[in-house]
Amino acid sequence: MLKAVNITKNYGSLKVVKGVNLSMEKGEIVAIVGSSGAGKSTLLHILGTLDKPDSGDIILNNTILNKLSNKALSKFRNKHIGFIFQFHHLLPEFTAIENVCIPAWIAGTSKKQSLDRATELLERLGLGDRMQHKPSTLSGGEQQRVAVARALINQPDIVFADEPTGNLDSDNARHLHELLIQLRNEYQQAFLIVTHNDDLAASCDRTLHMKDGLFI
């Protein structure tokens, strides 16, 4: 489903990603681990089309993403890719359910369909009684679950997660691990997760170790 071929990325003379190859299947959960500065987050942002490689190709569902125009890429990303970050990036002026709905509204989904889908996801994530709350009134674990629902609202093929448990205590981190496995089993999304959390990595289908810009 996802294939990356010889991905490189430099910042000036600093070579951050040095010719990485990767392939993933539908519904697979893969962890990328390694020390800080190994290039993990840079690679994840490139694969998620938030950054551009200096060379190489990223192919998702037979579409070469780095060949698309900016407009076509934005449309493709909105429909096929979800994101979960360490810092949830919820919009503070909107309620939990509105934050979840935003990607669906951008995609042109009707208000009713968006709200129905968001309600289903938030209830599934244990937030049925928190949907009308703004982020400032939610706990860290609740905010991250809202971010998970937002990532899933458009039923993407793959979700890219950058240190999704980095801001959570051990109990909330464990719950999020279990949740990602359950969501994969229910919705068959693939997850590519950059993490320093050994327990989260161990719960994934595969773990890739990155060092100095390459998988080892």
Residue pairs with C-beta under 8 A, 6 or more apart in sequence:
1 24
1 25
1 26
1 60
1 61
1 157
1 158
1 190
2 22
2 23
2 24
2 47
2 58
2 59
2 60
2 157
2 158
2 190
2 192
3 22
3 23
3 24
3 57
3 58
3 59
3 60
4 20
4 21
4 22
4 23
4 47
4 56
4 57
4 58
4 59
5 21
5 56
5 57
5 58
5 59
6 19
6 20
6 21
6 55
6 56
6 57
7 17
7 19
7 20
7 21
7 22
7 43
7 46
7 47
7 53
7 55
7 56
7 58
8 15
8 17
8 18
8 19
8 20
8 53
8 54
8 55
8 56
9 15
9 16
9 17
9 39
9 42
9 43
9 46
9 51
9 53
9 54
10 16
10 54
15 213
16 39
16 42
16 213
17 39
17 42
17 43
17 46
17 53
17 213
18 39
18 212
18 213
18 214
19 56
19 214
20 39
20 43
20 56
20 213
20 214
20 215
21 215
22 47
22 208
22 215
24 30
24 158
24 190
24 192
25 190
26 157
26 188
26 190
27 184
27 188
27 189
27 190
28 190
28 191
28 205
28 206
29 180
29 181
29 184
29 190
29 191
29 193
29 203
29 204
29 205
29 206
30 190
30 191
30 192
30 193
30 204
30 205
30 206
30 207
30 208
31 193
31 194
31 195
31 200
31 201
31 204
31 206
31 207
31 208
32 40
32 43
32 44
32 192
32 193
32 194
32 195
32 207
32 208
32 210
33 40
33 194
33 195
33 196
33 198
33 201
33 207
33 208
33 209
33 210
34 40
34 209
34 210
34 211
35 211
38 210
38 211
38 212
38 213
39 210
39 212
39 213
39 214
40 194
40 210
41 162
41 163
41 194
42 51
43 210
44 160
44 162
44 192
44 194
45 51
45 162
46 52
46 53
46 58
47 58
47 160
47 192
48 77
48 81
48 83
48 160
49 58
49 65
49 66
49 73
49 76
49 77
49 81
50 83
52 66
53 66
56 66
57 64
57 66
57 67
58 64
58 65
58 66
59 65
60 76
60 80
60 81
60 157
60 158
61 80
61 157
63 76
65 73
65 76
68 76
78 103
78 106
78 107
78 154
79 107
79 154
79 156
80 156
80 157
80 158
81 156
81 157
81 158
81 159
81 160
82 103
82 150
82 151
82 152
82 153
82 154
82 156
82 158
82 159
82 160
82 189
83 151
83 159
83 160
83 161
83 162
84 144
84 147
84 148
84 151
84 159
84 160
84 161
84 162
84 164
85 147
85 161
85 162
85 163
85 164
86 162
86 163
86 164
86 166
86 167
87 167
88 135
88 143
88 144
88 146
88 147
88 167
89 147
90 96
90 99
90 135
90 143
90 146
90 147
90 150
91 98
91 99
91 102
91 135
92 134
92 135
92 136
93 134
94 102
94 134
95 131
95 132
95 133
95 134
96 122
96 127
96 130
96 131
96 132
96 133
96 134
96 135
96 138
96 142
96 146
97 115
97 118
97 119
97 122
97 131
97 132
99 135
99 146
99 150
100 118
100 121
100 122
100 146
100 149
100 150
100 153
101 111
101 114
101 115
101 118
101 153
102 150
103 150
103 153
103 154
104 113
104 114
104 117
104 118
104 153
104 154
105 111
105 114
107 154
109 117
109 154
114 153
117 153
118 131
118 149
118 153
119 128
119 131
121 149
121 152
121 153
122 128
122 130
122 131
122 145
122 146
122 149
125 145
125 146
125 148
125 149
125 179
126 145
127 142
127 145
127 146
127 149
130 138
130 142
135 143
135 146
138 146
140 167
140 168
140 169
140 172
141 168
141 169
141 172
141 175
141 176
144 164
144 165
144 167
144 168
144 172
144 176
145 176
145 179
148 164
148 176
148 179
148 180
148 183
151 159
151 161
152 159
152 183
152 187
152 189
155 187
155 189
156 189
157 189
157 190
158 189
158 190
158 191
158 192
159 189
159 190
159 191
159 192
160 191
160 192
161 180
161 191
161 192
161 193
161 194
161 195
162 194
163 194
163 195
163 196
164 176
164 180
164 193
164 195
164 200
165 172
165 173
165 176
165 177
165 195
165 197
165 200
166 195
166 196
166 197
168 176
173 197
173 199
173 200
174 199
176 200
177 197
177 199
177 200
177 203
178 203
180 191
180 193
180 203
181 203
183 189
184 190
184 191
191 204
193 200
193 201
193 204
195 201
201 207
208 215
209 215
209 216
210 216
